[in-house]
Amino acid sequence: MVQHVWKKSVVAAALVLMGASGAVLLQGTHVHAQQPSAAVRGLPDFTELVEQVGPSVVNIRTLEKVRQNDAANGGPDEEMQEFFRRFFGVPLPNMPRQAPRQNRPQPEEAQPRGVGSGFILTSDGYIMTNAHVVDGADEVVVTLTDKREFKAKIVGADKRTDVAVVKISATGLPAVKVGDVSRLKVGEWVMAIGSPFGLENTVTAGIVSAKQRDTGDYLPFIQTDVAINPGNSGGPLINMRGEVVGINSQIYSRSGGFMGISFSIPMDEAIRVSDQLRASGRVTRGRIGVQIDQVTKEVAESIGLGKPQGALIRGVEEGSPAEKAGIEAGDIITRFDGKAIDKASDLPRLVGNTKPGSRVNVTVFRRGASKDLNITVAEVQPEKNVAQKPAEERKGSAVAPLGLVVAELSDGQKRELRVRGGVRIESAAEPAARAGLREGDVILAIANTEVLGVRDFETIMARVDKSRPVSLLIRRGDVAQYVLVRPGR
């Protein structure tokens, strides 16, 4: 009884103190607690979403066939040594070396190449992931949450949007629900499920930080603060209704790890690409043959456009649809097929999504007046190898065996990118083009060695084993990523 009274006294004292702060008010013997705020009541509980969507998320492992005697004749390679030194602070323990076997044909062996994520698009086995997850893989293995494993066939992959579709032989699978990206709001809670660092079925959450984020790539990304790390690539971004609204694809990082900014491919764009991949194994895009630039505020005011909008035409290709339609250098395209062009990057997206052969209306602003033109959209042709120029013909440039032509970064470019050094890719032929490298990318490191300029680039490339895959750290816009170039493939 004494103990019971003491407890009541303690509780009463606590309530009085809380009442002084405005949290709880005492009136006689009755306690009136203030209602929790709407923000507190609205804190999300992701447990039901995980139970609902989790079974639709898959782990994707890729394998690469290599000859047994290709993996260095005994002993760990230099890249593995560097990994242990940087992440664990110790060298890789000495391993017994084996004498190389000479003059014996060695069978090919499937070696692990990478780990990523994906999600089930249809119940009959179509799975969506990132193109870079399956790029260069000789074998793709899909593991479901019930631990069943399937060898998957790559239906198609589109590097430009980083969307891929693979197929497994199974039926009755739990497919995801696809959400309406237009309903997604900045500040809305979202969740990701994937396999970061190979850890399967890992759940992370955050909010939508921005929509229509332009990173210099072909798509306007969804930006979030959801923790995304290597292995999360290809996994779903899920809203609070349990619908997939994006594919986790990239991060902004100066360290190689998550720094609070992640980018996801909007699901409406991904579905458009996947439909074409499932139908024909490739994606067709429209082109009109122009070089474009942003319209600055100063330019808009000086020519009477009013506000900075549209895409400034800096050049028109000879014989292109744009030239045939009467588009001229200096024109500003403000509308395409009835859709407004708010910024320059809107134009290639709209043109690319237009079916080749379509005849559409284009509004251009020319010398103080708007003018409507009709243009027939052509098809983007598959990329061809870029002819390399001898290094001596390009000031401050170098040609590498990987099919790259590179040049020095100017001081202004370094300041803009906030980097100490690096080299800019002027053109990319095979095998660099096959790995996804392109003009404008900046190479920051090769095989974990920093590149400060063209001389460093040449020195490092002279040392690397060009018969084996070469790892490059590049910057594309504000995003850093690693690219593996395979010379012999």
N, C-alpha and C positions, 0 to 999 in steps of 0.2 A: 504493500500500500504506500509506504513512504517512497519507494522507488517510482511508483506510478505518478504520485504528486510531483516528484522532482522532475520527471520527464515533461509533465504538463507545464511546469513553471519555465523550463528551458524553452519549450516550444513557444510559449506566450511571449517570453523575452525576445526571442528571435523574431516573432511577428511584429512586436512593437518597434524593433529596430528597422525592420523592413518597411513598416508603415511610415517611419520618419523619412525614408527615402522616396516615398510615394508609391512603392510597389504594392503594399498591402495596407489597408485601413482597418482599424479596430473600432467597432461601435458596440459598446456594452459587451455582451458575451459572444457576439457574432463576428465572424471574420469574413470580410468581403475582399477577395483577391481580384485585382484587375485582370481583364481578359488578355491573353497573349496577343501580340500584334499580328497583323496579317502576314508579315514577313516570316515570323516564327512558325505560324500555322502552315505556311507554304513551303517549308523546307522539304526537299524531295526525298523520297524513299525509293531506291533503285532496285530493291529486292525482287519485286514482281517483274520488272523489265528484264532483269538478268534471267529469271526463270522462263520468261516468254521468248526472248530473243537468243539467249545463250546457245541452245541446241542448233541454231542456224549458222553459228560461226564455226569456221573450220581452221585448222592449222595446215599450212602448206610448206612442204619441204621440197627443195629442188636438188637434183643430183647431176653431176657432170662426169662423163666417162673419160678417164685418163688411163694411160698405160702405167703399169705398176712401177716401171723404172723411170717414169717421168717426175715422180715426186721426190726429187733429190735422192741420190744414192746413199741413203742412211742419214740420220740426224735431222733435227728440225731446221726449217728454212729461216731466213733472216726476218721475214715479216712476223712469224710466230715469236721469235726472240724479242722483237720490238714490242709486240703486244704484251708479253709478260713483263717486260721492263717498265712500260708506261703505266699499266693498270695494277700491277702487283708490286712493283718496286724491286723485283728480284729477277735474275736471269732464269731462263728455262732450265730445269735440271738437265745435266748431261745425260744423254741417251746413248746406249751402246750403238756404235756404228756397224753397219754390215757391209761387207765387201760387195761392190757392184757385180752383178752377174753379167758377163760379157757374151755377146753374140748369141743371145737367146731371145727369140720373139716372145714378147710379154703380152699376156691377154689384157684387154681393157677392163677396168674396174670402176664401178660407180662410186664416186666420192661425194660426200655432202658439200653442197655449194652455198645454200642459204636457207633462211627460214622466214616465212611471212604469214599473212593471215588472209582470209577470204570469207565469203558468206554465200549461203545457198540462195540462188535467185529463183529457181523453179524446182518443183518436187521431183522432176525426172533427172536431176543431176547436173544442171548448169550452175556454175559457181563463178562469182565475180571477184576479181582481185586487181592488183596493180600490174601494169605491163612490166615494170622493172623487177617485180618479184619473180616472174617466170622467164625473163629475158635470158637467152643463152643456155637454158636448162635442157639437158638431154632426157631427163626424167622428172616428172612431177608427182609427188605423193601427197594425197589429201587425207587428213585424219579428222574424223568426226568426234564429237564430244563423247560418244559412246565407245570410243577407242577403235572403231572400225577403220581400216585403212584401204584406200583405193588408189590405183595408178590412174592419173588423169591425163586426158588428151587436151592439148592447147587448141582451142577452137579458133582463137584469133587474139592478137594483141595490137594495140594502137599506141605507139610511143608518144605521139603528140599530145594525147590527153592522159596517158599513163593508165589506160583502162585495158584489162584483159579478161577473157572468158575462157574457163576450162570446163571439161565435161567428165563426169565419172559415171560408171554403169551402175546406177542404183535408182530405185523408185520409192515413192512414199516419204520423201525427205521433207523436213520442216523448213519451208521457204520463208523468207523474210517478207514483211509488208513494206512497200515502198511509199515514202511520205511525199508530201507536196512541199517542195523547197520554197515556193513563193510564200508559204505561211510561216516559215521559220523567221524568228525575230531575234535581233541582237539583244543579248542579256538572257536569252532562254537557256534553260538547263539542257545539256546533252551528255551522252555517255558513249564510251568506246569500249569494245571488247576485242582483244587480239592476243598476240603471242610476243610481247616485248622480250627481247633477248632470249627468245625460245621458250619463255614461260607461258604455257598454254592457258587459255581461258582467263586472262587477266582483265579486270574491269577497272576503268578509270572514268572520271567525270569532271565536268567543268561547265562553262557557259559559252555561248556564241559571242565572240569578240567583235566580229565584223562580217559583212556579206559582200559579195562582189569584189573581193580583194584581188587586185591586179598585181601579180608577181612577175610579170614579163612572159609568162607562159600563155598557152592558147586558151586556158579556161579562167573564169572568174572564180576564185576559191572561197570556201567558207573558212573563216579564221576562228579558232577556238583556243582556250587555254587548257584543253584536255591533255593530260600527259600522254605523249606519243613518242615512242622510241623505236630503234631498229627491231623489226619483227612485227610491229603493229601495222606496217604497210599492207594495204589491201583489206583491212578490217573495216567494219561498219561504224559510222557515226549515227547514233540513235537518239530520237527525240523522246519526250516524256510520254508519248502515245505508243511507244514501242515500234515506231516506223524508222526505217533507214533513210536518212536524208543526205548522206555523203559517204565517200570512201576515203579513209585516212591515207594521205599520200606523202606529205612533206612536213618538215619542221624548219623553223628559222633557228639557226644555231651557229655560234662561233667556236663551239667546243666539240661538236659532233654529237652532243647529247641534248635532251630536252631542256629548253630555256623558257618555257611558258607561252610559246607561240607555235601553233600547229595549223596545218592547212588540209582541208578535205575537198575532194572533187564533188561538186553538187550532183545529186542523184539524177536530176532531170537530164543533165548533160551525159552522165554515165550510161543511162538507159538508152539514150539516142545512139551512143556509140555501140553499146552491147547488142542492140537490135541488128545493126549492120554486120557486126562480127558474127553473130549467129546465122545471119542469112547468107553471107558471102565470104566470111573469113577476113574481110578487109573493110576499111572505111573510105568512102569517097567524099571529097570536099570540093567546094566551089572556089574559084579564083577569078579575079578580074585584071590582075597584072598592074598593080600600082605600088609605089613606095610611099609610106605615109609618116606623118609626124603629128605631135600634139599641137593644138592651137593655144598659144599663150594669151594671157589677158591683154598684154600690150598689143599683140597682133590683132586680136578681136576688136579692140577699141579703135585701132588705127584704120581698119578697113570698113568699119561700120557694122560689124557682125553683132555687136552688142555685148554678148557674153562669150567666154571661151567654151566652144562646143565644136563638135564635128571632127573630121580627120583631114588634116592638111595634106594635099597631094604634092609630094616632092619630086616625083618622077613617074612617067608612064611608059611601060614596056612597049616596044615596037611590035605592032601586029596583035596586041592584046585586046581582049574584050573592051577594056576601058578606052583604048585609043579608037577603036571602031565606033564606040558610043559617043565620042566627042569630048571625053574628059581630058582636061589639060593640067599641066603642072601649075600649081598655084591655086587651083580650085580647092574648095573646102566642101567635102561631102557631109551634109547635115542630116540626110535621111536615106535609108536604104530599104527598099521593099516596104515602105510605109512606116518603118521603125526609126525613131530618133537616134542619132549618134551623139551621145553626150561626151564621150572621150574617144581618142583615136583607137584604142584597143577594142572598142565595140565593133568596129568595121570588120576586121578579119574574122571575128567570131560569127557575125551575121552572114558574111559571105561564105565562110567555111561550112555553115549549116544549111546553105542553100543548095538544092539539088542541081548538079551540073546540067546545062541545057535550058534552065529556067530563064525566062525573060522578065526582068524586074525593073521597077521605076527607081531612079536615083535622083535625089535633089542635091544640086551643088550651088554653093554661093560663089559667084564670080563677079569681080569688079562692082561690088555694091548691090547686086541683085541676085535673087534666087532663080535657078533654071532647072527644069525637069528634063531628064534624059532617060532613055530606055537602053538597058544593057543585057546582053545574053551571057550568063555566067558559064565559064569554062570549068574543066576539072583539073584539080591539082594532080600533076604527074608524080609518080614515084621518084624519090630523090635519087639523083645520079651522082656518081663520084665527081668530086671537085678536082679539076686539073690543078696540079701543083706547079707553082713557079719556082725556079731555082732560087736558093736563098740569096744569092748575090743580086738578084733583081728586086729584092724587097728590103728597103732600108730598115735595119734593126729587127730583122725577122729570121726565122730558122725553119727548116723542114725536118720533121722527125720521121723515123721509120714507121710510126703508127698511122701515118697518113694525115698528119697535122701540119699546117702552116701557122706559125705563131709570131707575134710581134710584141715589142715592149709596150708597157702601159705608160701613158703620159702621167706627169705629176698630178694633173687635174683629175684623171681617171682614178688614180690611187686615192686621192682625197675623197672623191665621190663614193668610192667603194669602201673606204676606211680600211685599207689594207697596206701593209708595208711593201709588198711586191707582188709578183705574179706575171704571167704572160697572157695576152689576149689571143684567142683562136681566130685566125683570119679565114681559114677554110679547113674543112674536115672531109677527107676521103676515107676509103676502107683502110683499116678496120675501125678507125675512130668513129666514122659516121654510123657504122653498124651498132656501136655501143651507145649511140644517142648524143654524141658530142656535136656541137654546131657552132657556126660563126657567132662571135660575141661572148661565148663562154670564157671565163678567166680561170686558168690553171694555177692553183695555189701550192700544190704539193704533188710529188710523184713518189710512190712507194715510201710514204711517210717522211720524205725529205722535202723541206721547204724550197720553193722556187721563187727567187727574188727577181729574176730577169732572164733574158734570152740566153746569156752565157751560162747561168745555172741550169737552165733547161737542157742545153746541149750537153753539159758535163754529166748531168744525172742520166740522161737518155743513153749516153755512151756506156754507162756502167750497168744498166739494168739488163736482165736476161730477156731479150725480145722474143724468145720462143715460148715464154710463159705469160699468163695474164698479168697486166700491169695496172696497179691501182692509182687513180688520179683523184685528187680532191679539187673540185671546181666550184666556182661561184656563178650562179645564173640569177641575175637580178640581186635580190637580197637573200637568196637561199643558197646554202652550201650543201653539197652532196658528193658522195663518192661514186665514181664510175670505174668499172672494171673493163679494160680493153683487152680483148683476146686476139692476138695477132694471127693465130693459126686457124681460126674458125671462119 
